[in-house]
Amino acid sequence: MLFYLILRFWFTLALHVYAFFHAWMPTSHLVRLVNTDRGIKWGLPIGAALTPLYYLTMTWSGGHLNVDSSGWWWVPTLWSAINTIKFAHVAVRSPFIWVRRKLRQPTARQFEAHQRWPAE
């Protein structure tokens, strides 16, 4: 019973953190746009441009985190780390999704054409 409660707590916490990041990080809206049919072709260029940018931001703010006495440098460091992982994932994933959608598109159209009822 205790294991179930601990597992439920961590699962619920993970869902709330994911919902918070998805709602309040503007880059999540860009990733959602890239995952559409019209935006999937832009996944690799966007990921290739923004992954190094966020990585540089992460290393720069992480350097300030180690040197300065201010405790707020962890916020841009964490934000940049999350976005680096997010856009690296977009850059790797989107070409495969684009190819899969392009290969399935003619079959979907062909299947759709055969499923219509004959005109009476």
Buried (B, 14 or more C-beta within 10 A) or exposed (E): EEEEEEEEEEEEEEEEEEEEBEEEBEBBEBBEBBBEEEBBBBBBEBBEEBBEEBBEBBEBBBEBBEEEEEEEBBEBBBBBBBBBBBBBBBBEBBBEBBEEEEEEEEEEEEEEEEEEEEEE
